Amino acid sequence: MKKSKNFLLMFLIGYISYCLVYIARLNLSIASTDLGHIITDAQYGYIGSAFLIAFSCGRLLNGFIGDKVHPRYMIFIGLTLSGLANLGLSFLPSFPIFIALWSVNGYAQSMLWGSLLSYISFISPENKRVTSVSVLVSSVAVGSVLGLLIATFSTTVFGVGAAFLVPAILSITLAFLPLTMFSEKMEIAKDEKKNHIPMSKILRIPSVYIMLLPAVMHGVIKDNISSWAPKFFQSNYNFTLSQMQMFLYIIPVVGMVGRLFYPYFYGLFRKKENYVSITAAALCIASMIPLVLGVNNIVVAAICLCITNAAINVINTSMLSMFPLRFSASGNVSSVTGIMDFATYMGAGVGSAFYGATLKNGDFSLMFGSWLLIAVAISALLFLIIRIPKFHKD
């Protein structure tokens, strides 16, 4: 059994590395409230779409590269490029340059997750693998909270350019941690070499290709919650950035709670991640109904968004973390994660562009209505997957 003597230290470095991804991603959602003189709402939607499309394409490519290249190099390069892109954005360039740099940021960040998941699953004790992955995934929420806090503080104290400058400095500086500390050799065992699945065959595996559609669907909701929540509160409740802080921060915190409780739900449903996802989708449906009906109470609206975010993060953990671990024996964790991420963030990118073009005068009913229908569709698809035996096979 493969086990690093310094597992906790390696895990912490990996955790910090992925927190940096969201620190250098959610800064735009905070900065967007002060960028009206540079970009319009429609352009903001296109910028978010460009990031997500670059990220999704990068995840597909880097997923396969990640099965060949040591994670320390992938993570170092990804964080450094992300930092340099944010450094360029700190000068608040014009829209064409802005969208180009944010796309570079998206591609750079796509280099981390597959390699990191593969590395952590490699060094984790077998009986702690599910717990390790679930805790690792909580870095998304922790990074989101830190990203919002850092961006808010930087923007308030130093100006909107600092919302990009501070994450740039952190990413470039801390990129050296995994490069120098991830020294564990990841030699593929003989049985893994024998069972390794070529890229040309992975997409023909029933359990892989059938999961792509629900992955696309849940992606439409996942990243667009954090992207559009500031504008939702600002447009509908006339809140300033400082006034809406509590509502923005609690959303990812609840998302983190959902991820941390994943091992409990996973055990409750006898290690069947699709049952966990169906239950989470039902929570999404229930929480969307008040928002579709146009609830006027900001506390109720925030609670609904929190529940939706927690539930969608549970689904995300099932699809992008637990499902790929089925392929650890063949050394295909990174590539399968890349495929699932590609589908997820392609859906998020299309959704961002669509919402940017269709949201008018602070009316978010179309967005919330679409999320309700998507949650229903995810439940139906996963139920069919459970009922059709051939889709269970790897």
PAMI-38832 format. One record per residue (C-alpha): y, z, x. Coordinates in Angstrom, 3 decimals, padded with zeros to 6 digits, m for minus. Each point is the difference from the previous one (the first is absolute). Layout:
N
@v->Y w->Z u->X
...
This chain:
394
@v->000.000 w->000.000 u->000.000
@v->003.430 w->m001.037 u->001.377
@v->002.416 w->002.860 u->000.233
@v->003.205 w->000.470 u->001.961
@v->000.401 w->003.297 u->001.826
@v->003.671 w->m000.164 u->m000.883
@v->m000.434 w->m001.067 u->m003.614
@v->002.780 w->002.163 u->m001.446
@v->002.512 w->m001.210 u->002.583
@v->m000.963 w->m003.640 u->m000.487
@v->000.151 w->000.440 u->m003.754
@v->003.482 w->001.541 u->000.201
@v->001.275 w->m002.876 u->002.129
@v->m001.448 w->m002.499 u->m002.451
@v->001.537 w->001.926 u->m002.890
@v->003.451 w->m000.029 u->001.627
@v->m000.345 w->m003.698 u->000.806
@v->m000.573 w->m000.925 u->m003.624
@v->002.774 w->002.299 u->m001.203
@v->002.321 w->m002.124 u->002.149
@v->m000.988 w->m003.074 u->m002.000
@v->001.519 w->001.457 u->m003.157
@v->002.972 w->001.517 u->001.804
@v->000.840 w->m003.538 u->001.127
@v->m000.768 w->m001.497 u->m003.417
@v->001.503 w->002.212 u->m002.706
@v->003.309 w->000.178 u->001.845
@v->000.919 w->m003.269 u->m001.715
@v->m000.424 w->001.472 u->m003.492
@v->002.566 w->002.692 u->000.855
@v->002.315 w->m002.330 u->001.918
@v->m000.093 w->m002.519 u->m002.862
@v->002.318 w->002.179 u->m002.099
@v->002.728 w->m000.572 u->002.643
@v->m000.727 w->m003.634 u->000.830
@v->001.604 w->m001.585 u->m003.054
@v->002.630 w->m001.664 u->002.198
@v->m002.738 w->m001.772 u->001.967
@v->m002.859 w->m000.713 u->m002.421
@v->m000.267 w->m000.402 u->m003.772
@v->m002.751 w->001.476 u->m002.185
@v->m001.778 w->m003.370 u->m000.048
@v->000.202 w->m000.249 u->003.797
@v->m001.304 w->003.561 u->000.276
@v->m003.032 w->m001.080 u->m002.018
@v->m000.536 w->m002.986 u->002.304
@v->000.312 w->002.212 u->003.091
@v->m002.645 w->002.349 u->m001.366
@v->m002.180 w->m002.972 u->m000.899
@v->000.339 w->m001.505 u->003.487
@v->m001.012 w->003.302 u->001.584
@v->m003.055 w->000.378 u->m002.188
@v->m001.152 w->m003.597 u->000.428
@v->000.416 w->000.265 u->003.793
@v->m001.864 w->003.321 u->m000.118
@v->m002.828 w->m001.377 u->m002.126
@v->m000.493 w->m003.106 u->002.153
@v->000.166 w->002.176 u->003.093
@v->m002.615 w->002.372 u->m001.414
@v->m002.393 w->m002.899 u->m000.529
@v->000.452 w->m001.274 u->003.556
@v->000.271 w->003.378 u->001.720
@v->m002.950 w->001.359 u->m001.940
@v->m002.298 w->m002.372 u->001.862
@v->001.840 w->000.462 u->003.305
@v->m000.325 w->003.757 u->m000.457
@v->m003.804 w->m000.273 u->000.163
@v->000.363 w->m001.508 u->003.495
@v->003.022 w->001.745 u->001.591
@v->000.222 w->003.729 u->000.759
@v->002.158 w->001.843 u->m002.575
@v->002.360 w->001.430 u->002.618
@v->001.315 w->m003.481 u->000.825
@v->000.311 w->m001.062 u->m003.638
@v->001.875 w->003.172 u->m000.968
@v->002.289 w->m000.081 u->003.042
@v->001.024 w->m003.619 u->m000.539
@v->000.422 w->000.489 u->m003.742
@v->002.238 w->003.054 u->000.296
@v->002.073 w->m001.563 u->002.785
@v->000.635 w->m003.220 u->m001.942
@v->000.846 w->002.004 u->m003.119
@v->002.475 w->002.057 u->002.000
@v->001.655 w->m003.093 u->001.472
@v->000.317 w->m001.607 u->m003.449
@v->001.658 w->003.146 u->m001.374
@v->002.281 w->000.101 u->003.026
@v->001.229 w->m003.479 u->m000.874
@v->000.519 w->001.022 u->m003.626
@v->002.178 w->002.930 u->001.051
@v->002.743 w->m002.553 u->000.704
@v->m000.105 w->m000.991 u->m003.720
@v->m000.378 w->m003.762 u->000.500
@v->000.472 w->m002.708 u->m002.632
@v->m002.678 w->m000.628 u->m002.626
@v->m001.967 w->m002.739 u->001.870
@v->m000.290 w->002.126 u->003.151
@v->m000.665 w->003.120 u->m002.072
@v->m002.941 w->m001.575 u->m001.817
@v->m001.382 w->m001.416 u->003.268
@v->000.109 w->003.382 u->001.776
@v->m001.478 w->001.817 u->m002.982
@v->m002.838 w->m002.540 u->m000.020
@v->m000.627 w->000.725 u->003.700
@v->m000.106 w->003.686 u->m000.933
@v->m002.585 w->m000.779 u->m002.660
@v->m002.248 w->m001.919 u->002.373
@v->000.344 w->002.646 u->002.716
@v->m001.013 w->002.801 u->m002.358
@v->m003.048 w->m001.993 u->m001.096
@v->m001.519 w->000.575 u->003.438
@v->m000.619 w->003.720 u->m000.494
@v->m002.146 w->001.018 u->m002.961
@v->m003.214 w->m001.936 u->000.587
@v->m000.173 w->000.999 u->003.659
@v->000.928 w->003.597 u->m000.765
@v->m002.582 w->000.327 u->m002.785
@v->m002.650 w->m001.512 u->002.251
@v->000.861 w->002.394 u->002.830
@v->000.095 w->003.150 u->m002.118
@v->m003.277 w->m000.866 u->m001.726
@v->m001.484 w->m000.639 u->003.456
@v->000.945 w->003.389 u->001.463
@v->m000.524 w->002.063 u->m003.178
@v->m003.148 w->002.117 u->m000.407
@v->m002.175 w->m001.636 u->m002.650
@v->000.219 w->002.918 u->m002.426
@v->003.800 w->000.041 u->000.212
@v->000.698 w->m003.720 u->m000.219
@v->001.034 w->m000.095 u->m003.668
@v->002.248 w->003.038 u->000.443
@v->001.514 w->m001.422 u->003.193
@v->000.830 w->m003.319 u->m001.660
@v->001.435 w->001.707 u->m003.087
@v->002.253 w->002.197 u->002.127
@v->000.978 w->m002.980 u->002.169
@v->001.044 w->m001.932 u->m003.079
@v->002.345 w->002.848 u->m000.942
@v->002.153 w->m001.153 u->002.933
@v->001.316 w->m002.621 u->m002.425
@v->001.526 w->002.701 u->m002.190
@v->001.156 w->002.170 u->002.895
@v->001.544 w->m003.016 u->001.675
@v->001.633 w->m000.979 u->m003.283
@v->001.633 w->003.406 u->m000.425
@v->001.110 w->000.065 u->003.637
@v->001.269 w->m003.563 u->m000.322
@v->002.100 w->000.842 u->m003.035
@v->001.335 w->003.186 u->001.601
@v->000.865 w->m001.654 u->003.307
@v->001.575 w->m003.042 u->m001.658
@v->002.034 w->002.145 u->m002.398
@v->001.240 w->002.305 u->002.752
@v->000.762 w->m002.878 u->002.352
@v->001.842 w->m002.004 u->m002.655
@v->002.000 w->002.988 u->m001.240
@v->001.019 w->001.289 u->003.443
@v->000.192 w->m003.092 u->002.198
@v->000.185 w->m002.963 u->m002.373
@v->m002.473 w->m002.472 u->m001.407
@v->m000.764 w->m001.631 u->003.369
@v->m001.514 w->003.267 u->001.228
@v->m002.663 w->m000.226 u->m002.722
@v->m001.536 w->m002.745 u->002.166
@v->001.034 w->001.265 u->003.429
@v->m001.712 w->003.409 u->m000.204
@v->m003.412 w->m001.414 u->m001.080
@v->000.358 w->m002.594 u->002.770
@v->000.427 w->002.683 u->002.644
@v->m002.906 w->002.059 u->m001.371
@v->m002.378 w->m002.986 u->m000.208
@v->000.731 w->m001.334 u->003.476
@v->m000.164 w->003.429 u->001.617
@v->m003.141 w->001.310 u->m001.716
@v->m001.889 w->m003.294 u->000.366
@v->m001.060 w->001.211 u->003.434
@v->m002.037 w->002.882 u->m001.437
@v->m002.984 w->m002.044 u->m001.236
@v->000.292 w->m002.355 u->002.983
@v->m000.478 w->002.831 u->002.485
@v->m002.180 w->002.406 u->m002.020
@v->m002.491 w->m002.217 u->m001.866
@v->m002.298 w->m000.224 u->003.011
@v->m003.271 w->000.301 u->m001.916
@v->m002.154 w->m003.050 u->000.723
@v->m001.091 w->m001.855 u->m003.137
@v->m003.057 w->m001.817 u->001.215
@v->m001.919 w->m001.560 u->m002.849
@v->m003.541 w->001.279 u->m000.204
@v->m002.903 w->m002.467 u->000.162
@v->m000.790 w->000.396 u->m003.700
@v->003.651 w->m000.613 u->m000.885
@v->000.035 w->m003.189 u->002.083
@v->m003.155 w->m001.135 u->m001.744
@v->001.382 w->000.749 u->m003.468
@v->003.579 w->m001.189 u->000.631
@v->001.089 w->m002.376 u->m002.757
@v->001.864 w->m003.159 u->001.084
@v->003.382 w->m000.657 u->m001.568
@v->m001.327 w->m003.091 u->m001.781
@v->m002.535 w->002.099 u->m001.924
@v->002.006 w->003.066 u->m000.966
@v->001.836 w->m001.621 u->m002.904
@v->m003.303 w->m001.227 u->m001.433
@v->m001.259 w->003.549 u->m000.433
@v->000.160 w->000.752 u->m003.771
@v->001.278 w->003.552 u->000.412
@v->002.891 w->m001.318 u->002.118
@v->001.266 w->m003.009 u->m001.927
@v->m000.269 w->001.641 u->m003.432
@v->002.215 w->002.884 u->001.163
@v->002.837 w->m002.326 u->000.993
@v->001.405 w->m000.382 u->m003.530
@v->000.391 w->003.731 u->m000.780
@v->001.359 w->000.393 u->003.552
@v->002.722 w->m002.567 u->m000.743
@v->000.791 w->001.679 u->m003.304
@v->000.354 w->003.547 u->001.298
@v->002.171 w->m001.342 u->002.837
@v->002.587 w->m001.186 u->m002.507
@v->000.547 w->003.617 u->m001.016
@v->m000.506 w->001.918 u->003.254
@v->002.832 w->m001.150 u->002.257
@v->002.400 w->m000.931 u->m002.771
@v->000.166 w->003.622 u->m001.184
@v->001.651 w->001.137 u->003.225
@v->002.055 w->m003.199 u->000.316
@v->001.586 w->000.116 u->m003.454
@v->000.139 w->003.732 u->m000.805
@v->003.451 w->000.508 u->001.635
@v->001.493 w->m002.883 u->m001.971
@v->m001.678 w->001.215 u->m003.195
@v->001.581 w->003.452 u->000.273
@v->003.324 w->m001.413 u->001.152
@v->000.214 w->m002.622 u->m002.773
@v->m001.227 w->002.121 u->m002.902
@v->001.409 w->003.418 u->000.821
@v->003.071 w->m000.847 u->002.119
@v->m001.256 w->002.219 u->002.802
@v->001.428 w->m000.107 u->003.494
@v->m002.364 w->m000.029 u->002.974
@v->000.351 w->003.747 u->000.570
@v->m000.507 w->000.818 u->m003.695
@v->m003.262 w->m001.946 u->m000.315
@v->m001.584 w->001.374 u->003.181
@v->m002.247 w->002.519 u->m001.744
@v->m001.423 w->m002.634 u->m002.336
@v->m000.632 w->m002.453 u->002.838
@v->m001.734 w->002.500 u->002.254
@v->m002.310 w->001.514 u->m002.570
@v->m001.563 w->m003.399 u->m000.828
@v->m001.710 w->m000.482 u->003.405
@v->m000.799 w->003.721 u->000.216
@v->m002.035 w->m000.228 u->m003.201
@v->m001.562 w->m003.176 u->001.403
@v->m001.103 w->001.997 u->003.029
@v->m001.571 w->002.632 u->m002.260
@v->m002.013 w->m002.738 u->m001.695
@v->m001.278 w->m001.245 u->003.356
@v->m000.828 w->003.470 u->001.306
@v->m002.035 w->000.760 u->m003.128
@v->m001.913 w->m003.266 u->000.363
@v->m003.071 w->001.623 u->001.646
@v->m000.311 w->002.294 u->m003.035
@v->000.175 w->m002.929 u->m002.458
@v->m002.352 w->m002.013 u->002.218
@v->m002.568 w->002.793 u->m000.090
@v->000.526 w->000.582 u->m003.719
@v->m000.947 w->m003.613 u->m000.732
@v->m002.982 w->000.135 u->002.404
@v->001.645 w->m002.091 u->002.724
@v->000.680 w->m002.958 u->m002.295
@v->003.547 w->m001.089 u->000.789
@v->000.282 w->m002.405 u->m002.938
@v->m000.449 w->002.831 u->m002.499
@v->002.778 w->001.866 u->001.783
@v->002.242 w->m003.073 u->m000.265
@v->m000.671 w->m000.509 u->m003.712
@v->000.991 w->003.596 u->m000.709
@v->003.166 w->m000.444 u->002.069
@v->000.844 w->m003.227 u->m001.845
@v->m000.256 w->001.893 u->m003.304
@v->002.633 w->002.445 u->001.311
@v->002.224 w->m002.974 u->000.867
@v->m000.279 w->m001.291 u->m003.546
@v->000.924 w->003.367 u->m001.502
@v->002.985 w->000.497 u->002.320
@v->001.400 w->m003.480 u->m000.619
@v->000.234 w->000.327 u->m003.764
@v->003.137 w->002.240 u->m000.048
@v->001.733 w->m002.252 u->002.555
@v->m000.766 w->m003.126 u->m002.006
@v->001.424 w->001.699 u->m003.080
@v->003.212 w->000.700 u->001.941
@v->m000.039 w->003.782 u->000.446
@v->003.541 w->001.330 u->000.511
@v->m000.861 w->003.293 u->001.703
@v->000.134 w->m000.364 u->003.791
@v->m002.483 w->002.833 u->000.567
@v->m002.578 w->m001.654 u->m002.267
@v->000.625 w->m003.343 u->001.714
@v->m000.491 w->001.579 u->003.430
@v->m003.215 w->001.721 u->m001.112
@v->m001.372 w->m003.300 u->m001.327
@v->000.788 w->m001.778 u->003.264
@v->m001.589 w->002.864 u->001.951
@v->m003.216 w->m000.209 u->m002.009
@v->m000.067 w->m003.775 u->000.372
@v->000.524 w->000.250 u->003.747
@v->m002.699 w->002.661 u->000.418
@v->m002.470 w->m002.038 u->m002.042
@v->000.717 w->m003.284 u->001.777
@v->m000.388 w->001.749 u->003.363
@v->m003.432 w->001.196 u->m001.071
@v->m000.919 w->m003.596 u->m000.883
@v->001.455 w->m001.134 u->003.321
@v->m002.180 w->002.480 u->001.882
@v->m003.099 w->m001.293 u->m001.776
@v->000.714 w->m003.651 u->000.706
@v->001.582 w->000.048 u->003.452
@v->m001.690 w->002.992 u->001.618
@v->m003.291 w->001.011 u->m001.643
@v->m001.286 w->m003.472 u->m000.893
@v->000.407 w->m001.415 u->003.570
@v->m001.996 w->002.926 u->001.423
@v->m003.074 w->m001.584 u->m001.553
@v->000.201 w->m002.459 u->002.902
@v->000.262 w->002.509 u->002.856
@v->m003.633 w->m000.549 u->001.010
@v->000.721 w->m003.659 u->000.757
@v->003.346 w->000.616 u->001.710
@v->001.973 w->m001.813 u->m002.732
@v->002.236 w->002.832 u->m001.215
@v->003.205 w->m001.546 u->001.349
@v->m000.725 w->m003.497 u->m001.295
@v->m000.973 w->001.146 u->m003.511
@v->003.050 w->002.274 u->m000.116
@v->002.085 w->m003.000 u->001.050
@v->m001.344 w->m002.099 u->m002.855
@v->000.635 w->002.725 u->m002.560
@v->003.472 w->000.682 u->001.401
@v->000.793 w->m003.717 u->m000.115
@v->m000.789 w->m000.105 u->m003.700
@v->001.850 w->003.254 u->m000.703
@v->003.233 w->m000.892 u->001.754
@v->000.000 w->m003.586 u->m001.182
@v->000.066 w->001.439 u->m003.508
@v->002.785 w->002.378 u->001.021
@v->002.016 w->m002.851 u->001.518
@v->m000.289 w->m002.216 u->m003.062
@v->000.920 w->002.960 u->m002.199
@v->003.082 w->000.812 u->002.088
@v->001.329 w->m003.552 u->m000.271
@v->m000.747 w->m000.121 u->m003.740
@v->001.721 w->003.306 u->m000.740
@v->002.980 w->m000.906 u->002.159
@v->000.488 w->m003.200 u->m002.006
@v->m000.585 w->001.465 u->m003.466
@v->001.490 w->003.501 u->m000.008
@v->003.387 w->m000.192 u->m001.694
@v->002.653 w->002.673 u->m000.560
@v->m002.256 w->002.903 u->000.879
@v->m002.631 w->m000.893 u->m002.616
@v->m003.361 w->000.894 u->001.527
@v->m002.068 w->m000.315 u->m003.183
@v->m001.550 w->m003.286 u->001.166
@v->m001.145 w->001.600 u->003.247
@v->m001.516 w->003.039 u->m001.699
@v->m001.620 w->m002.155 u->m002.672
@v->m001.634 w->m002.173 u->002.633
@v->m001.310 w->003.099 u->001.789
@v->m001.551 w->001.226 u->m003.244
@v->m001.833 w->m003.312 u->m000.484
@v->m001.095 w->m000.040 u->003.640
@v->m001.507 w->003.490 u->m000.283
@v->m001.946 w->m001.111 u->m003.087
@v->m001.255 w->m003.085 u->001.849
@v->m001.082 w->002.035 u->003.049
@v->m002.019 w->002.333 u->m002.222
@v->m001.692 w->m002.913 u->m001.737
@v->m000.834 w->m001.824 u->003.241
@v->m001.410 w->003.054 u->001.742
@v->m002.076 w->000.814 u->m003.065
@v->m001.501 w->m003.505 u->000.157
@v->m000.666 w->000.386 u->003.730
@v->m001.912 w->003.212 u->m000.670
@v->m002.042 w->m001.681 u->m002.728
@v->m000.960 w->m003.081 u->002.069
@v->m002.640 w->000.976 u->002.624
@v->000.526 w->m002.916 u->002.431
@v->003.582 w->001.111 u->000.674
@v->m001.271 w->003.292 u->001.419
@v->m001.717 w->m001.735 u->002.910
@v->001.690 w->m000.223 u->003.408
